[in-house]
């Protein structure tokens, strides 16, 4: 394989932000972080100086994209509430109340099917070890789909409420 052949694929696993500018690399490093990190740790992942990372992290903190935790050292983490708010706004812009309501109904049906199939209220209540070994992978896939359906339903319902509230007649 020539060097040119690999350029169309994804970046190397150890350098996922290669080719991006520093601002994007810092953003990506924060998004992929599972725990609060120092500016130096983020800079290491973003392949930039700690000072450059601090500058961009300060900007993202001002926007609400990241949360700054005071202390020695200061730590930063992604603000999941920001991304949820952004997703709800996106759904409410792109869909009508009827479309959102239909999607909530579809997702509710899917959740109820999983509840019946596994005789449990939530995916966390399912004991995967109670299933035959050859079925475990399928059960895990179902549990992931079930959890995603619950989360999607919640976000679509929030968007439906937002759209319904913005289209309600005024009582002036």
C-alpha positions as CSV (number, residue, x, y, z in Angstrom):
1,X,0.0,0.0,0.0
2,X,1.4,3.4,-0.9
3,X,1.3,6.4,1.5
4,X,-1.3,8.1,-0.7
5,X,-3.7,5.1,-0.4
6,X,-4.1,5.6,3.4
7,X,-4.8,9.3,3.3
8,X,-8.5,8.9,2.4
9,X,-9.3,6.9,5.6
10,X,-9.6,8.0,9.1
11,X,-6.6,9.5,10.9
12,X,-4.3,7.2,12.9
13,X,-5.8,6.1,16.2
14,X,-3.0,7.6,18.2
15,X,-3.4,11.0,16.4
16,X,-7.2,11.4,15.9
17,X,-7.0,15.2,15.4
18,X,-4.2,15.3,13.0
19,X,-4.7,17.9,10.3
20,X,-7.0,20.1,12.5
21,X,-6.1,23.5,13.8
22,X,-5.2,23.9,17.5
23,X,-8.7,25.2,18.4
24,X,-10.3,22.1,16.9
25,X,-7.8,19.7,18.5
26,X,-8.4,21.2,21.9
27,X,-12.2,20.9,21.3
28,X,-11.8,17.3,20.2
29,X,-9.6,16.4,23.2
30,X,-12.2,17.8,25.6
31,X,-15.1,16.0,23.9
32,X,-13.2,12.7,24.1
33,X,-12.2,13.1,27.7
34,X,-14.1,10.9,30.2
35,X,-12.9,12.8,33.3
36,X,-11.9,16.4,34.2
37,X,-8.4,17.0,32.9
38,X,-5.7,19.7,33.4
39,X,-4.8,22.0,30.6
40,X,-1.5,20.2,30.3
41,X,-3.2,16.8,29.8
42,X,-5.5,18.3,27.2
43,X,-2.5,20.0,25.5
44,X,-0.8,16.6,25.4
45,X,-3.8,15.0,23.7
46,X,-4.3,18.0,21.4
47,X,-0.6,18.2,20.5
48,X,-0.2,21.9,21.5
49,X,1.3,24.0,24.3
50,X,-0.4,24.1,27.7
51,X,-0.7,27.9,27.2
52,X,-2.5,27.5,23.9
53,X,-4.8,24.9,25.4
54,X,-5.6,27.2,28.3
55,X,-6.5,30.0,25.9
56,X,-8.9,27.8,24.0
57,X,-10.3,26.2,27.1
58,X,-11.0,29.6,28.5
59,X,-12.9,30.5,25.4
60,X,-14.9,27.2,25.5
61,X,-15.6,27.8,29.2
62,X,-17.0,31.2,28.4
63,X,-19.3,29.7,25.8
64,X,-20.4,26.9,28.3
65,X,-19.0,24.1,26.2
66,X,-16.6,23.2,29.0
67,X,-16.8,23.4,32.8
68,X,-13.8,24.9,34.6
69,X,-13.1,23.3,38.0
70,X,-11.0,25.7,40.2
71,X,-8.2,24.2,42.2
72,X,-4.6,23.4,41.9
73,X,-4.4,22.5,39.2
74,X,-7.4,23.8,37.4
75,X,-9.3,21.0,35.6
76,X,-11.7,21.1,32.6
77,X,-14.4,18.8,31.4
78,X,-17.0,18.8,28.7
79,X,-20.4,20.3,29.7
80,X,-22.8,17.5,28.7
81,X,-25.7,19.9,29.5
82,X,-24.5,22.2,26.7
83,X,-24.5,19.4,24.2
84,X,-27.9,18.2,25.3
85,X,-29.3,21.8,24.9
86,X,-27.7,22.0,21.5
87,X,-29.3,18.7,20.4
88,X,-32.8,19.7,21.7
89,X,-32.5,23.0,19.8
90,X,-31.4,21.1,16.6
91,X,-34.4,18.7,16.9
92,X,-36.8,21.6,17.5
93,X,-35.6,23.5,14.5
94,X,-35.7,20.6,12.1
95,X,-39.0,18.9,13.1
96,X,-42.6,19.9,13.6
97,X,-44.5,19.1,16.8
98,X,-46.3,16.3,15.0
99,X,-43.0,14.7,13.7
100,X,-41.5,15.0,17.2
101,X,-44.6,13.5,18.8
102,X,-44.6,10.6,16.3
103,X,-40.9,9.9,17.1
104,X,-41.6,9.9,20.8
105,X,-44.4,7.4,20.2
106,X,-42.1,5.2,18.1
107,X,-39.4,5.3,20.8
108,X,-41.9,4.6,23.5
109,X,-43.1,1.5,21.7
110,X,-39.5,0.3,21.3
111,X,-38.8,0.8,25.0
112,X,-42.0,-1.0,26.0
113,X,-41.0,-3.9,23.7
114,X,-37.7,-4.3,25.4
115,X,-39.3,-4.0,28.8
116,X,-41.6,-6.9,27.9
117,X,-38.9,-9.0,26.2
118,X,-36.6,-8.7,29.2
119,X,-39.2,-8.4,31.9
120,X,-37.4,-5.3,33.3
121,X,-38.1,-1.6,33.6
122,X,-34.6,-0.5,32.5
123,X,-31.6,-2.0,30.8
124,X,-29.6,-1.8,34.1
125,X,-32.1,-4.2,35.7
126,X,-31.3,-7.0,33.2
127,X,-28.9,-9.7,34.4
128,X,-26.9,-10.5,31.3
129,X,-25.3,-13.5,33.0
130,X,-28.7,-15.2,33.1
131,X,-28.6,-15.7,29.3
132,X,-26.8,-18.5,27.4
133,X,-23.3,-17.6,26.4
134,X,-24.2,-17.6,22.7
135,X,-26.9,-15.0,23.3
136,X,-24.9,-12.6,25.5
137,X,-23.6,-10.4,22.6
138,X,-27.2,-10.0,21.3
139,X,-28.4,-9.1,24.7
140,X,-25.7,-6.4,25.1
141,X,-26.7,-5.0,21.7
142,X,-30.3,-4.9,22.7
143,X,-29.5,-3.2,26.0
144,X,-27.5,-0.6,24.2
145,X,-30.3,0.0,21.7
146,X,-32.8,0.2,24.6
147,X,-30.7,2.7,26.5
148,X,-30.3,4.8,23.3
149,X,-34.1,4.7,22.7
150,X,-34.7,5.9,26.3
151,X,-32.3,8.8,25.8
152,X,-33.6,9.7,22.3
153,X,-37.2,9.6,23.6
154,X,-36.3,12.1,26.4
155,X,-34.5,14.5,24.0
156,X,-37.3,14.3,21.4
157,X,-39.9,15.0,24.1
158,X,-38.0,18.0,25.3
159,X,-37.8,19.3,21.7
160,X,-41.5,18.6,21.3
161,X,-42.3,20.6,24.4
162,X,-40.1,23.4,23.2
163,X,-41.7,23.6,19.8
164,X,-45.2,23.2,21.3
165,X,-44.4,26.1,23.8
166,X,-43.1,28.3,21.0
167,X,-46.2,27.8,18.8
168,X,-48.7,28.2,21.6
169,X,-51.1,31.2,21.0
170,X,-50.5,34.2,23.1
171,X,-53.2,35.4,25.5
172,X,-52.6,39.1,25.2
